[in-house]
Amino acid sequence: MACNELNQSHGGQIRLSWLRELYDSCCDNELREFVARAYLLHLVGCMIFANKSATYVRTHYLELFRDLPTYRRYAWGVAALIYLYEQVGDASFTNTKQLAGYLPLLRYHFILHFVKYFTCFFFYIRIVK
């Protein structure tokens, strides 16, 4: 089943639709460890390390969930920031049209560091009016 998906998607990635089907079938059969791995792979592939395709997840993330109790010890926030930093660097090229990564984190970072400028700007607008 997994080999067919890898052959169909041409390499080390799987379709999100196939992963959701796998998740549903594992839930129906009460295979809790497989359900956890499928859910975590979906979470990592769609949210934290989202790519520009929005339809595929890379399979090398499965290595992170080989031993389920150890994934809690990983520095997910640091890894997400590094990945997002790389994606912003790639997006700075003139021929790039999309940005990948967990964009709410970028928005939060932007607001956190630049809120003082927005506050001054909005305060200035209120005085001028």
C-alpha angles and dihedrals in degrees: 000000000000092000090055091052093049091049092048094049092045104237145347097351137081133206117257090226090058091048091052091050090050090050092052093048092048090050091052091050093043095237096158100181092050090047090052093049093047091048093047092047089051091048094048095042097045104033117018101031100020116169130207096258094069088196104068137058122202114241097218087082088070088075088067091061100045090107105033099199092057098056090078090066095059119105096240095168093054092046091050092050092049091049091047091048090053091048092050088050090052091047091056091074114101096235094053115104102175140048123214131197137066098320098185086065090054090049091050091049091050094049093044094053101034103036092104090061092049091048091053091046094051091044089053091050091052092051094048093051 
